[in-house]
Amino acid sequence: MQTWRQYIGGEWTGGRSTRSVVSPYKGCVVGEVAEGDAADMDRAIACAADAFAQTRALSSAQRHAILTAIRDGLAARKEEIARGITDESGKTIRDARTEVDRALLVFSLAADEARRIGGEVLPLDVNAASAGRIGLTRRFPAGPVGAITPFNFPLNLVAHKVAPAIAAGNPVVLKPAERTPLTALRLAEVIDATDWPKGAFNVVVAAAPELGERLATDERIRVLSFTGSAAVGWRLKERASRKRVTLELGGSAAAVVHSDTADLPDTLRRCVTGAFANAGQVCISAQRIFIHRPLFAEFAERFTAGAAALRLGDPGEEATDIGPMISAAAAERAEQWIGEAVNGGATALLRGRGDGTLLGPTLLTHTHPDMTVCREEAFAPLAVLEPYDDWEEALRRVNDSPYGLQAGVFTQDIGRIFEAFRTLEVGGVIANDVPQYRVDNMPYGGEKASGFGREGVRYAIEEMTELRLLALNLPTAA
């Protein structure tokens, strides 16, 4: 079993105490990691600030080469890293391999975007006094990035912060989730073997929330990128003062299935996957599913059968569909919410068995919008199925939420699709797929309590750069 230290200033250092990283499924220790403290965080921030002069001077060709080398380094260790994700997070091995593939794509996209960061030429001679003037715009790196990431995608959500930062020429201080830090440290090994300047990537592992807040309050950090709970994210934004902030927060994502859906078996398959992949621990998991009433009985019966057929168990086995939740406390909270809903009048179409960190798929109906299972992010293998009578009603019910990350709509009617696009208060409307759909180059983020700013490589680069104008006063011929 490996003991990991902090990665600060290009060295494996820091941490005066260690703690265990425990498999959510087996309950065994899968690694020991040094516990970072305030001094470690201050040193990491100082290293990133010092490295900015080097990173901002790198050419686009150099940044492209570095990102390509990171991608290749991850690819060479794909199975090792996937197994590590499974060990520390409980994600099924099939999903872990998919996560590594997605991270490879993120670094590839960032490598391409590093050579496309440009600007535009503006005509400034729009009035007589500006005759002969033109403007040039260009994006410059904003400065050190503070990145805070969650447990559920310990590689890809890190990649979505680190890769755009490198593409833009910004150093990074990363605080990964304390339950799943080992994947981030493996990424540090990969980055350390490239030409990215030493000190320009730092990993501080700590459970103490005040260390994350330091990334928000320290003025040497110019960009804060946070993925996690809404309560923590909005508090960090309040404390972040003048720095740029991107928040990717939670949701209670919804799907709407109209009776004219093109392929019901495919729709059912997508909805089952969208509700229960990664044990529902996805911020765009299909938690609320609204079905057109003429289709509801058939859909509910077949959806229940599909959910019941999912295999729950050891995430390291190839046949497993649903692994454990991240902790027994998370599973207990979900079961408490389910019990509250049933006691409040909801009907359980399927009640998943619970055993420690394992919780089987659960389907509820006859719920009320004010129930916690509808109102808050479950982050569990739990879905609510409810009928609706007309499209406008369904869209209103999707919007009846404090969150607005993504929503899926299943219909063949292009008019209904565009009505959803106009009406739904979400960052992304997914036509004929579940809200969990995400491709890593698309703009990704939410409205309302679900976030602030956008990720997706090109869009994240915009969040991490400053737009600067050069106004040229060109002399005219005499």
KOLDRENNU-744350 format. One record per residue (C-alpha): x, y, z; residue in one letter. Coordinates in steps of 0.05 Angstrom, whole numbers, plus 5000, padded with zeros to 4 digits. Layout:
! residues N
XYZa
...
This chain:
! residues 478
500050005000m
502950674979q
503651275024t
502751934987w
505152625005r
502953304982q
505453534914y
507854244923i
513054634883g
514754034841g
516553614902e
513053074943w
513053415010t
509053685067g
504153395115g
506053245187r
500552715196s
497352195152t
490451905144r
487551315109s
483651305044v
478450755051v
474750364997s
467250515003p
465649794983y
470849365018k
472049825077g
479549695071c
485050205067v
487250324995v
492450855010g
495451315062e
495852055047v
499352635082a
494553125113e
495753825088g
495454425134d
495355185129a
502855215118a
502354715061d
496855115028m
500655765036d
506855455005r
502755174947a
499655854933i
506456194937a
509355684888c
503655794839a
504356554844a
511856504831d
510856034772a
506056494736f
511756874703a
513956224671q
507155954650t
504756604619r
511056624576a
509855934546l
508055934473s
501655614448s
505955074416a
509254924484q
502554894520r
499854434465h
505753974473a
505053954549i
497653794547l
498953254495t
504252954539a
499452944598i
494252594556r
499352074533d
501751964604g
494751834628l
493351374570a
499450954586a
496750854657r
489350794639k
487750134673e
491750294735e
488250964742i
481350664729a
482550134782r
484750684829g
478351074816i
474350444832t
478250304895d
477550994926e
470751224900s
466750574891g
465250744818k
464350124776t
470449924736i
466650014671r
464750724690d
471850864716a
474850674649r
469851134615t
471951694662e
479251604643v
477251624569d
473552274581r
479452584616a
483952384557l
479052754512l
479053364558v
486653424554f
486353314478s
481153864471l
485254324515a
491454194473a
487654394411d
484655014444e
491455234469a
493155384396r
486555744384r
486356254439i
485956894398g
481957524391g
478857964338e
479958604299v
474859154313l
473359754270p
473860354318l
472560884265d
465060874282v
465061624291n
468762204259a
473462304318a
476061584311s
477861594238a
483961154225g
483260754289r
482659994296i
482359544356g
485558874370l
483258414426t
487157844457r
486057384517r
491557354570f
492156864627p
488657124689a
493456824740g
493856254790p
487555814792v
484855524856g
481154874840a
476654494888i
473753834864t
468753314890p
469152564900f
464552304845n
469152434785f
476052444817p
479652494750l
475052814699n
472553384742l
479753534760v
481553514686a
476054024671h
479654524715k
486954344705v
486954254629a
483854934612p
488355274663a
494554984629i
491855154560a
490955874583a
497855914616g
495555924689n
498755554748p
494055134791v
493154974865v
488554364870l
484754144932k
481553474913p
476053144953a
478952865017e
475552195004r
478452104935t
485252454932p
489551894903l
487251984831t
489252714833a
496052524861l
496952024804r
495352594756l
500852994792a
505752444776e
503852484703v
504453244701i
511053224738d
513952814680a
512253364629t
515254054615d
509954424655w
514054874701p
515354614771k
511054974821g
505655104769a
501554494792f
500454354866n
496053864903v
494153984975v
489953435007v
486053655069a
479253555101a
479454235135a
474454695099p
478455305118e
483955095071l
478955105013g
476755785037e
483956025033r
483655924958l
477656394958a
480656935002t
488056944982d
489057504932e
494657134898r
489456644871i
486157014813r
481056484792v
476956024837l
473755414804s
469355004851f
465154384839t
461154134898g
455154294941s
451054924931a
451755145004a
459355115003v
459955404933g
455856024945w
459356155012r
466056124976l
463656614924k
461657104978e
468657065005r
472257084938a
472257834934s
474958084867r
477257434836k
473857074779r
469456504804v
466355904769t
461455484809l
458954804785e
453954604839l
448354114851g
441554004821g
435053614821s
435253464747a
429053274709a
427152904646a
420552974609v
418052394568v
412352544520h
407952004489s
410952144420d
417951944441t
421151624381a
423750974410d
420750774477l
425750204492p
431550674479d
428351214521t
427350734578l
434550494573r
437251194575r
432851394634c
434850784675v
442250934662t
441151674673g
437951554741a
442551024770f
449451074739a
454851184792n
449451014845a
445951664827g
451952064852q
451952534792v
449553254796c
445653164731i
442752484750s
435552414726a
432352484794q
425452734772r
422252404711i
415652674685f
411752214638i
405852404593h
399752084626r
397751644565p
404651314571l
405551324646f
403050634666a
407150264613e
413250694625f
413050604701a
412249854695e
417949764646r
422450274681f
421449914747t
423249244714a
429449554683g
431749854749a
430449204787a
434848834737a
440949254752l
446448874788r
448549174854l
455148984886g
462648974879d
464749554834p
471049184813g
467048644778e
465748744704e
458348564709a
456549054765t
451949624746d
451449984813i
456850024865g
456750324934p
455351034955m
461251424979i
459751295053s
454850955099a
452651645122a
450751835051a
446651185043a
443251295110e
441352005090r
438251755025a
434351215062e
431851735111q
429252175054w
425851575022i
422551385088g
420152105098e
417052105029a
413551425039v
411051655107n
408452285074g
404251905022g
409151714967a
408751014937t
415150604928a
414850254861l
421549954878l
425049994945r
432449854941g
435649444995r
440949775038g
447149475069d
452449945094g
454550365034t
450349964985l
443450224966l
439449904911g
435250304860p
429050624890t
423150904850l
417751344881l
411251614855t
405352004885h
410452494912t
409453234926h
414053784900p
415654004971d
418353324991m
425853305002t
426652754949v
423853244898c
426453904924r
433653744942e
439353374907e
438852644928a
445752434901f
443351724909a
440251154867p
433451474873l
428451714820a
421552014824v
416551834769l
410352274761e
405152354705p
403253004670y
397453194625d
400353724578d
407253964556w
406654644588e
405054324655e
411153884650a
415654474636l
412754854696r
414154254740r
421354204716v
422254944734n
419154834803d
425954744834s
431255184865p
436254864818y
437254914743g
443154514717l
440554094658q
434053784635a
432353244584g
426253244539v
423952654497f
419352834439t
419352824363q
415953504360d
421154044344i
416254574368g
416054254437r
423554204438i
424454944423f
419055124474e
423054744525a
429355114503f
425855784512r
422255604577t
426655154620l
430955524671e
437055084663v
443955134635g
442754594583g
436754274550v
438153584523i
433353364468a
431852614465n
436652434520d
437152474596v
439853084633p
446052674650q
448552734579y
455053124574r
460453174522v
466653504547d
467154064495n
460154334507m
458654924554p
456654634620y
453755004680g
447355194714g
442455734731e
439155924797k
442455544855a
446155074808s
452055504793g
455556094763f
459756104699g
461055544650r
465854964641e
467254574578g
474354684555v
473755294510r
468755624557y
473055474618a
478955804583i
474756434575e
473256414650e
480756354664m
483256914618t
482757664615e
480458004551l
484958594535r
484059124481l
489459474441l
486660104408a
491060334351l
491161044327n
494160964258l
496661604226p
493161774161t
496862004099a
497862754093a
